[in-house]
Amino acid sequence: MKTYTTLSRLALFFLFITLVRQSFAQGNGPAQPAPVVQGLAVSDSVYFDFNRDISVQLLPFEELYQLAVKNSPQVKFEKEMTVGYNASYKLSRMQVLQNGVAFVNYSTGNQAIISTGAGSGDVLGQISNGYRTGVQLSISLHDIFGRPQQIRLARANQQAALYRREAFELQLKRELIGLYQDLLTAQRVLHVRLEDEQASLAAFRIAEVEIQKGKVTPEAHAYNMNRYAQTKSTAEQAKGEFLKNLYNLEAVVGVPIQQLKRK
């Protein structure tokens, strides 16, 4: 009887080891289309293997940053503001030209000009007919004393817009670094939670077999069931955190997920 009990325990022990090894092998075996991360969207699994390091599947960080800068609406807005202030600066420098006027006109016909003296007819004909050109220039005190200040103001606005754009690009880079690192951490945490879930599932299945044979008390079986439920819940939370970080990265970079994959 003792020999039978010992063999039975050895059999259950080897069954437990086999189930645990099979569970861990899902994360260490050849790359499959997400065999461990069950419950992730199929459309996402088409583009990424969530059992491999996500950093080697995504585009390099610098390329992600360049895409984020290119597609960011705020960066585009700041760029247009810089262009506008640059145009305003150039206009303020050329605005003094509005005080100069060039003119060209031509007159012909009979014009009555009162003149006295001999030989004045030919001279009057030359005055009455022909082209007239000239330039008129007037400079006010405002142009002398106020114009330089307006140019400095326009130049300062142009530089401020440029620096504000650079500051926002730096802020965007910091945000992207945080999202990128959170995504890597979330994947590592997810793998740990899934391994814990698989181990709890193996222990729960063994307990189900043993309770049918009367070798496990209902309290112990309830503990195993509760333990599995907790690890399952924790694993689902880890999945949600991982996907949230992935979709946040997609939103910040501004391109669909499939375009984030390294070729």
ABEGO torsion letter per residue (X at the ends): XAAAAAAAAAAAAAAAAAAAAAAAAAAABBBBBGAABBGBBAAAAAABBAABBAAAABBBAAAAAAAAAAABAAAAAAAAAAAAAAAAAAAAAAAAAAABBBBBBBBBEBBBBBBBEBGAAAAAAAAABEBBBEBBBBBBAAAAAAAAAAAAAAAAAAAAAAAAAAAAAAAAAAAAAAAAAAAAAAAAAAAAAAAAAAAAAAAAAAAAAAAAAGABBAAAAAAAAAAAAAAAAAAAAAAAAAAAAAAAAAAAAGBBAAAABBX
